[in-house]
Amino acid sequence: MRKIYYLKTCDTCKRILKSLPNLDSFTLQDIKEQPITVKQLEEMYQLSDSYEKLFSKRAKLYKEMGLKDEKLQEDDFKSYILEHYTFLSRPVIIAEDKIFIGNSKKVTEAAIEYLKNE
């Protein structure tokens, strides 16, 4: 599977997508227009081994809902991601059995390097 979960209104996502080699070989899913399903989230979990890794602690709602003051468990992270798209750390790039989560420079560079060499 070659898929990218992103927000088309996010400038960071757009910048990262432009930098990826072989972008035309991916299926793109704007998670605001087409919310992720339980099955899709579970596929991401299988590759990452953690819902927490998939969860964005930089989301406005995370602070607004007071979640940063709570001790969240894996099931909580899963529920919040399914409840609102903003809780998914973006973009999520899946290339076969590899997953790259988020927009840190380290993750972005690793994704670009991997895609160049496949």
CORBEL-V51137 format. One record per backbone hydrogen bond with DSSP energy under -1.0 kcal/mol. CO is the residue of the C=O (numbers start at 1). NH is the residue of the N-H. If there is no record, write none. Layout:
BEGIN
co=<CO/CO>
nh=<NH/NH>
END
This chain:
BEGIN
co=<1/2/3/4/5/6/7/10/11/12/13/14/15/17/22/23/27/29/30/37/38/39/40/41/42/43/44/45/54/59/60/61/62/63/66/67/70/73/74/75/76/77/78/79/80/84/85/87/91/92/93/94/95/98/100/104/105/106/107/108/109/110/111/112/113>
nh=<96/27/94/29/92/31/10/14/15/16/17/18/19/20/25/26/4/6/34/41/42/43/44/45/46/47/48/49/89/63/64/65/67/66/69/70/72/77/78/79/80/81/82/83/84/87/88/56/102/5/100/3/98/95/93/108/109/110/111/112/113/114/115/116/117>
END
